[in-house]
Amino acid sequence: MVFIRNQLSSFGVEQPWLDPVAFVILITCITLLCVIANFITKKVVIRFITHIVSKNKYKWDDVLVERKVFHKLSHFVPAIIIYYFAASFPTYRTAIETLAITYIMIVAFSVMNRLLTVFNDIYQTYEIAKTKPIKGYIQVAKITIIIIGTILVIANLLGESPLILLSGIGALSAVFMLVFKDSLLGLVAGVQLSANDMVRVGDWIEMPKYGADGDVIDISLNTVMVRNFDRTVTMIPSYALISDSFINWRGMQESGGRRIKRALHIDTSSIAFCSKELLDHLREIHFLSDYIAEREVEIETYNTTKSINRSNAVNGRALTNIGVFRVYVHEYLKRHPGIHQEMTLMVRQLAPSENGLPLEIYAFTNSTQWTIYEAVQADIFDHLFAVAGQFGLRVFQNPAGSDFKWMPQRATSEGDRYELNEKSE
């Protein structure tokens, strides 16, 4: 300031104008210096750093550039210049230095937050991130930095010790507990989810209470984000995964097989003993030829040994069409290329009901992909619906409208025949 005043005085500037003009010139010079320094930092220094980062073999420093950490660091330069020139304004020196330090602190805490984000991005590139996500902990660290930064900034502006503010915050702990209730619950839930390996990014979870049925795409401090199969996104509170029940299909995905558990309902009136003609027909099915031959020998030996009179089909042992069909279905599944042969494979009868006799298939496909699973399941039941009639069986189905439309005509025919019989008598 003194140097500028002396130069102005040498140029003949009158005494009353020396201080205002010198003040304006100094502020203009400081402003231009800050602009030039900021320009050089961003356009030269940061561009040079970016060039070096892009050319080396490391990947983690690329994240620093993507998150613009170096751009944020460039804000230190103008603040340092302003702080250095604060002594040129004795009247406002304290205020200028306080504001400059405050700005430096805000930039510093902002850089720390970005570094935490960079750390999380780098961590996400490792496989362990799928089983042990740390996004919730990163968010807690950010909240802590913001709280500490706010306390230090306010203390700096007031010129008081941060400890005085901390003692006042202790009295507001109940308010903080209320404001950050979800964050605290989410933190505890995040620790439990991670420690017990309950949910990972990429897991298929199902939680009907929240309308969630799809893949987990993000786990944060407060929420778990699920992309449903209809491409909608559901946000579930993290603590809800601890307090409520949900289904995680990870075990199925890791096992390599997905369960088929579906029944074919057989009309019980079509179940009967196999006649000789039916057995001759079924013997031509290559899945059953050996089975029928072995069973016939076994049954014949049993009936002969026990001297059973076979003039009545009820006596002794005999093959039934439903039993042979059940064996056929089992053999068919054992040879199906879409069925996992190392997992449980079973064809069983369930309790009969008003819808007939359920013949349930319990097996696993060798692919967990939804489209392949549905294709295999449909292929199996397409075939079984088509071949059931070959065994003299009928698949149960409730009467449709097309079945009822013939009833009046049939009833009229029966009535006509009844009238003719009465007249003939």
Buried (B, 14 or more C-beta within 10 A) or exposed (E): BEEBBEEBEEEEBEEEEBEEBBBEBBEEEBEEBBEEBBEEBBEEBBEEBBEEBEEEEEEEBBBBBEBEBBBBBBBBBBBBBBBEBBEBBEEEEEEBBBBBBBBBBBBBBBBBBBBBBBBBBBBBEEEEBEEEBBBBBBBBBBBEBBEBBBBBBEBBEEEEEBEEBEEEBEEEEEEBEEEBEBBBBBBBBBEBBBEEEBBBBEBBBEBEEBEBBBBBEBBBBBBBBBBBEEEEEBEBBBBBBBEEEBEBBBEBBEBBBBBBEEBBBBBBEBBEEBBEEBBEBBBEBEBBEEBBEEBBEEBEEEBEEEEEEBEEEEEBBBBBBBBBBBBBBBBBBEEBEBBBBEBEBEBEBEEEEEBBBBBBBBBBBBBBEEEBBEBBBEEBBEEBEEBBEBBBBBBBEEEEEEEEEEEEEEEEEEEEEEEEEEEEE
